[in-house]
Amino acid sequence: MEKFNNERPHEALGMKRPAEIYRPSARDYRGVGELSYPFHDRTVLVTYCGRICIFKKKINLSTSLAGQAVGIKEVDDGIWLVSFMDYDLGYIDLEEKTLQPLDNPFGPRVYVFGTFCKRISPDRTQEKNGGEGGIRTHGRG
């Protein structure tokens, strides 16, 4: 890290070193803050091993959510929607004790302009034209 920040110049920084450019923020980082889910049935805290415990069942979510509150809402008998902040993560089946994740809300968007559609990675843009139709995909950024 020392070499990267203090010794190596970077073309993207006009051949300056990151340590020459970096300035600490004037604002303190206060974290996410307390989350509430008024449109969900319950707010549940994710354990440090990445689980939520509901109705005496342990469901694995993700250790990246450890210590965070998630909202859960029953959408069908034994099926619960799990949300973090404004993002729906997936559905829990209490009988199976599994989480079925939804599509990545941060993944590539696909715009359809005709009948041909191809999904590509978020770091690329690709167009396909077949006369008047085609698609354009953009990664979120």
TORMITI-458411 format. One line per field, with one value per atom (N, C-alpha, C): x, y, z; atom name. Coordinates in steps of 0.05 Angstrom, whole numbers, plus 5000, padded with zeros to 4 digits. Example, Ala and Ser with C-alpha at 12.3 -4.5 7.8 and 13.67 -1.06 7.14 Angstrom:
BEGIN
X <- c(5264 5246 5264 5257 5273 5258)
Y <- c(4886 4910 4934 4955 4979 5001)
Z <- c(5156 5156 5156 5142 5143 5157)
at <- c(N CA C N CA C)
//
This chain:
BEGIN
X <- c(5017 5000 5018 5039 5057 5068 5076 5087 5066 5042 5020 5013 5011 5002 5024 5049 5070 5093 5096 5119 5111 5089 5081 5064 5073 5055 5034 5011 4989 4981 4978 4970 4943 4924 4897 4899 4920 4923 4944 4948 4967 4995 5002 5028 5035 5015 5020 5015 5025 5021 4995 4980 4955 4958 4980 4985 4987 4995 4997 4969 4950 4923 4904 4907 4887 4885 4860 4854 4832 4835 4814 4788 4766 4740 4737 4724 4718 4696 4680 4658 4666 4657 4661 4642 4651 4634 4618 4592 4575 4561 4568 4556 4529 4515 4489 4467 4469 4448 4428 4408 4388 4368 4364 4345 4318 4297 4270 4256 4237 4222 4193 4180 4152 4133 4140 4122 4127 4144 4150 4137 4134 4122 4141 4167 4187 4213 4228 4256 4273 4292 4309 4338 4354 4382 4397 4415 4431 4454 4458 4479 4507 4527 4554 4564 4549 4556 4539 4523 4508 4480 4469 4443 4421 4397 4374 4360 4348 4334 4305 4287 4258 4243 4224 4208 4225 4246 4265 4279 4281 4296 4318 4341 4364 4367 4367 4369 4395 4412 4437 4430 4440 4438 4466 4481 4508 4523 4548 4564 4569 4565 4568 4546 4524 4502 4504 4525 4527 4524 4507 4502 4482 4472 4453 4424 4405 4377 4366 4350 4336 4306 4291 4262 4252 4232 4220 4190 4178 4149 4138 4117 4105 4089 4096 4082 4064 4068 4051 4055 4040 4042 4070 4086 4113 4134 4127 4145 4149 4174 4180 4199 4192 4210 4230 4255 4276 4287 4288 4298 4319 4338 4359 4358 4353 4349 4327 4332 4311 4313 4328 4333 4321 4305 4294 4316 4323 4345 4336 4313 4303 4280 4273 4251 4261 4251 4257 4234 4240 4220 4225 4208 4212 4213 4198 4198 4225 4237 4263 4286 4281 4301 4323 4314 4332 4324 4343 4338 4342 4321 4323 4328 4353 4359 4346 4340 4330 4353 4348 4370 4385 4410 4427 4417 4408 4398 4419 4445 4467 4479 4468 4479 4472 4478 4473 4443 4437 4410 4408 4386 4382 4359 4364 4344 4338 4313 4306 4293 4305 4295 4283 4285 4275 4271 4277 4272 4297 4321 4346 4356 4363 4371 4394 4415 4438 4448 4452 4461 4491 4505 4534 4542 4568 4578 4575 4575 4570 4592 4616 4637 4639 4620 4621 4594 4595 4571 4572 4549 4549 4522 4524 4500 4499 4475 4471 4448 4452 4431 4425 4400 4390 4371 4380 4362 4352 4326 4314 4314 4318 4318 4346 4348 4374 4371 4394 4394 4418 4416 4438 4439 4461 4463 4484 4478 4496 4499 4524 4528 4520 4511 4505 4531 4531 4556 4554)
Y <- c(4976 5000 5025 5024 5047 5054 5034 5038 5049 5038 5047 5076 5084 5112 5132 5125 5145 5143 5121 5118 5118 5104 5101 5124 5138 5158 5144 5158 5146 5165 5153 5167 5182 5168 5180 5205 5208 5231 5251 5250 5269 5263 5237 5227 5237 5243 5248 5223 5222 5200 5205 5184 5188 5204 5200 5215 5245 5253 5282 5294 5279 5288 5285 5264 5257 5279 5285 5303 5290 5288 5276 5293 5279 5292 5310 5332 5350 5340 5321 5309 5282 5277 5251 5231 5206 5185 5174 5175 5167 5140 5126 5100 5102 5080 5079 5093 5092 5103 5081 5088 5069 5065 5040 5034 5026 5035 5026 5018 5000 4989 4990 5014 5017 5001 4993 4978 4947 4939 4911 4902 4875 4864 4866 4862 4862 4873 4883 4891 4871 4859 4838 4845 4840 4846 4822 4827 4805 4799 4774 4766 4771 4769 4773 4750 4728 4706 4707 4729 4734 4721 4714 4701 4719 4712 4723 4700 4705 4684 4693 4678 4684 4657 4659 4635 4611 4615 4594 4581 4594 4584 4603 4592 4608 4608 4631 4634 4649 4638 4652 4674 4698 4720 4726 4741 4749 4762 4755 4768 4797 4805 4834 4851 4838 4852 4849 4837 4832 4858 4857 4880 4899 4895 4913 4903 4921 4914 4910 4889 4884 4883 4889 4887 4861 4849 4825 4829 4819 4822 4796 4785 4761 4767 4754 4760 4736 4713 4690 4672 4651 4634 4622 4631 4620 4632 4651 4664 4693 4701 4728 4743 4768 4785 4798 4797 4809 4834 4857 4882 4894 4907 4923 4951 4970 4998 4998 5008 5010 4986 4965 4943 4917 4905 4878 4858 4842 4823 4796 4787 4761 4751 4726 4714 4691 4690 4668 4649 4624 4602 4590 4594 4585 4554 4541 4512 4501 4513 4504 4517 4539 4554 4564 4575 4585 4612 4627 4653 4650 4657 4657 4686 4693 4720 4730 4756 4769 4777 4786 4795 4818 4820 4841 4868 4884 4911 4930 4922 4939 4929 4908 4896 4912 4901 4915 4919 4941 4945 4937 4927 4920 4936 4950 4966 4952 4945 4930 4949 4950 4967 4950 4924 4907 4879 4859 4832 4818 4828 4816 4828 4811 4821 4805 4818 4804 4819 4805 4816 4814 4836 4836 4846 4845 4853 4883 4892 4921 4940 4930 4948 4951 4941 4943 4954 4967 4976 4962 4952 4938 4944 4950 4954 4933 4924 4905 4917 4921 4931 4911 4906 4889 4904 4925 4942 4964 4963 4983 4976 4950 4942 4940 4932 4928 4933 4930 4936 4953 4965 4979 4972 4962 4955 4974 4982 4999 4988 4987 4980 5005 5000 5023 5035 5061 5072 5098)
Z <- c(5000 5000 5000 5015 5017 4989 4974 4947 4929 4930 4913 4918 4943 4950 4949 4955 4958 4938 4924 4905 4876 4869 4841 4832 4811 4799 4782 4779 4764 4741 4718 4694 4698 4711 4715 4733 4748 4766 4756 4729 4717 4726 4729 4738 4766 4782 4810 4826 4850 4868 4884 4891 4906 4931 4945 4971 4966 4942 4935 4931 4924 4917 4940 4956 4977 4998 5005 5027 5044 5070 5086 5085 5087 5087 5111 5107 5130 5147 5136 5151 5163 5187 5200 5188 5184 5176 5200 5198 5220 5215 5194 5189 5175 5174 5160 5177 5203 5220 5226 5241 5249 5226 5218 5196 5207 5194 5201 5176 5179 5157 5163 5160 5168 5151 5127 5110 5111 5129 5133 5160 5163 5187 5211 5206 5227 5217 5237 5232 5248 5234 5246 5243 5264 5264 5253 5234 5222 5242 5249 5267 5255 5272 5261 5244 5244 5226 5201 5198 5173 5172 5195 5195 5207 5200 5215 5228 5251 5266 5268 5255 5257 5262 5279 5286 5292 5308 5317 5294 5271 5248 5241 5233 5226 5196 5184 5155 5148 5131 5123 5103 5108 5089 5078 5093 5084 5108 5110 5131 5125 5100 5093 5106 5115 5129 5159 5169 5198 5214 5234 5251 5240 5216 5204 5208 5207 5209 5181 5177 5152 5158 5138 5141 5129 5142 5131 5130 5109 5105 5094 5106 5096 5072 5049 5024 5016 5028 5024 5049 5051 5075 5077 5096 5100 5082 5065 5046 5055 5060 5070 5052 5046 5030 5050 5042 5058 5044 5058 5046 5063 5050 5064 5052 5069 5061 5040 5016 4995 4975 4982 4963 4973 4956 4963 4956 4975 4972 4961 4970 4962 4980 4976 4991 5008 5033 5051 5050 5047 5050 5077 5096 5124 5125 5108 5109 5100 5079 5069 5083 5098 5112 5092 5070 5050 5040 5030 5018 4988 4973 4943 4935 4927 4921 4895 4895 4871 4854 4829 4812 4826 4820 4832 4825 4845 4839 4829 4832 4823 4797 4785 4761 4736 4713 4688 4682 4670 4661 4631 4623 4595 4584 4562 4548 4522 4517 4493 4473 4448 4427 4404 4405 4385 4396 4379 4388 4398 4393 4400 4426 4446 4472 4482 4491 4502 4527 4549 4574 4575 4583 4584 4612 4617 4643 4647 4673 4679 4669 4664 4656 4626 4610 4581 4571 4548 4534 4507 4498 4473 4459 4433 4417 4395 4390 4367 4351 4326 4309 4287 4284 4262 4246 4232 4217 4236 4242 4259 4289 4295 4323 4335 4359 4372 4402 4415 4444 4451 4474 4485 4515 4524 4553 4566 4590 4605 4633 4643 4671 4687 4711 4729 4738 4740 4748 4761)
at <- c(N CA C N CA C N CA C N CA C N CA C N CA C N CA C N CA C N CA C N CA C N CA C N CA C N CA C N CA C N CA C N CA C N CA C N CA C N CA C N CA C N CA C N CA C N CA C N CA C N CA C N CA C N CA C N CA C N CA C N CA C N CA C N CA C N CA C N CA C N CA C N CA C N CA C N CA C N CA C N CA C N CA C N CA C N CA C N CA C N CA C N CA C N CA C N CA C N CA C N CA C N CA C N CA C N CA C N CA C N CA C N CA C N CA C N CA C N CA C N CA C N CA C N CA C N CA C N CA C N CA C N CA C N CA C N CA C N CA C N CA C N CA C N CA C N CA C N CA C N CA C N CA C N CA C N CA C N CA C N CA C N CA C N CA C N CA C N CA C N CA C N CA C N CA C N CA C N CA C N CA C N CA C N CA C N CA C N CA C N CA C N CA C N CA C N CA C N CA C N CA C N CA C N CA C N CA C N CA C N CA C N CA C N CA C N CA C N CA C N CA C N CA C N CA C N CA C N CA C N CA C N CA C N CA C N CA C N CA C N CA C N CA C N CA C N CA C N CA C N CA C N CA C N CA C N CA C N CA C N CA C N CA C N CA C N CA C N CA C N CA C N CA C N CA C N CA C N CA C N CA C N CA C)
//
